[in-house]
Amino acid sequence: MYAQRWRYVKATGNWSASGNIEGISKLHFVEQAWGESDSKKVAVHEFAHTVTLKLLLDNETQPIDSKSFDTKFSTFPTWLWEAISVYEAQQFVDPKTLPYLNNGQYPGIPEFNNRIKGGKIYSCGYTIIEYILSKYGRDNLICLIKNYGDLKRVFNVTDGQFCKEWYEFIKNKYLK
């Protein structure tokens, strides 16, 4: 944990984030993160990334070819990577506070995968995992992780169907 952002940036070279991991055993995070007053939540968020990574590594044929795994891992979807961590860290954002959801303009997977343009996955990630657990259960969430977010293979839905059903879930639960 870094008490000052400049120390975090110096150690990681990463100015735009408040935390990151190096493999499954090294976590970096800023004590006072942007947009998050509770440093414990940032720590849990980053730890959840390591648990997800460990699950993926354990699912690979052993011994692991690091180069092949790195190539494969680069395809892991941002939306699922961040949603898991947001959920586990209890970084809930009330959908009522998000104008685009109140207006029925829910994001799609491409928008959730874009960390830079709006970072909507950080606002919606909690409810995405909440929806998956409610509809499909924990075992199927783990299966989705092991299948690199392949919604068609695991849940038999398109990306568009998934987002529409997620929006209906939050509309019924939070936007009434």
N, C-alpha and C positions, 0 to 999 in steps of 0.2 A: 504494500500500500504506500502510495506517495502522498505526502502532506501538501506538496505544491505541484501544480500542473507542469511547470517547467521541468521538474525532476522526472515526471512521468514521460514527457516528450523526449527528454534527453536519453532515457533508458530504452524507450520503445520506438522513437522516431514517428510516433503517431499523435498528431495534433488534434485530429477531428473526433476522437473517441474518448471515453472516460475509463475504458478498461479493455483489456484483450488478454488472450492466452497464448502461450508458446507450448504446444503439445499438451499432454495431460497433466503435467506436473508443475507448470509455472504460470502463475496468474499475476497480472499487473492491473492495478486500478487506482484511481485518484480518490483521495479521502473525500473531497468535496466535488462530486461529479456534477456535470451540467444537467440541469433538469431533474436532479435526484438529490434530495436532502439526506437520505439515509444511506450511509456508506455500506451498511450490512446488505442492503438490497443489491447494490452494485457487486459486492463480493459474491453473493448467491448467484446473481446473473452470470458472472464469469465462471463460477464453479459449475453451473449447469452446462455451459459450453464444454467444459472438460469431460463431464459425464457423457454428454452426447458423443463427443469425439471418441471416448473410450468404448462406448457401445459399438460404434462403427468399426473401430480397430479390432475389437474382439470378434466381430462378425466376418472378418477377412480370413482367408487361408493363411495359416502360419507356416513358416515365418513370413512376415510382411515384407513385400518389396516396396520400400519407401517411395521410390519414384512413381511407381504405378499407383500406389495409394494416394499420393499427393495429387496426381492427375485426376483420379476418380473423385477425391474429396472436393476438388475445385468445382465440381458440378452439384454439390449439395446446395439446395436452394436456400437463399438468404431468408426467405419468409419463414421457413420451418426452423432454421438455426436460431433466429432471433425470437420467434414466438415461444419456443420451448423455454428459453432463458427468461424472457419477460414473465411467462406464467409461473415458473418455479420461484422467481424472485418476488412474486406477488406485486408486480408493477402494473396494477390495474388502472386503466384510464376509463372513466365513465363515458360510454358512448354518447350520452346526452350532451357532453361537452364538445363533441366533434361535429362541427357544422355540416361537413360533407355526408356524415351518416344520417343526420336529421333531415337532410334534403334528399335522401335516397340515392346519393352518389357514392356507392360503396366501391372501394378499390378492387382491382383484380390482381391476380398473381404477379404480372409484370410490375405493377406499381408497388406491391409489397416487397418485391425483390430489389427495389431501388432504394438503398439506404440514404442516398444523398438527396434525392428530390422529394423532400417532405418527410422521409423516414416514417411513413404511416405504419410500418410493421411494429414500431415501438409503441404506438398508440393503440393498435388493434390486436397485437400478438396475444395478449392475455385471453381475449374473448375467442380468438381462433382456436387455441388449445382447449379452452373451456367447451367450445362447440364440439370439437373432435372427441373429447372425453365423454361428453353427454350423448352423442349420437353413436360413436363407434367403440368406445371403451379404451382402457389403458393398453391392453394387448395389441390392439390395432394401431394405436399411436406408436408403439415400439416397432411394429411391423412397418409403418410408414417411414420411420427414421431409417430402419435397415434397408429400405427400398428407395432411399434418397428422395423422399417426397413425391414418389410416383402415385398421384391420386387415382389415376385410371386403374393401375394394377391393384392397388390396395383397397380402395373404396368403390371402384367401378364408376367414377364420376369424372367429368372433364373439369379442367381448372375453373371454367366459367360456372358450371353447375355448383361446384364446391363453394365458390364465393357467394353465389346467389343464396344457397342454403344457409351459409354462415350468416349472411345479412338477415335472412328471415328469423334465424335464431336470436340474434341480438335485438332485432326489431320487436319481437314478441317478449323478450325478457327485460330489455332496458329502455326501449323507446316508446312504450305505451303511455 
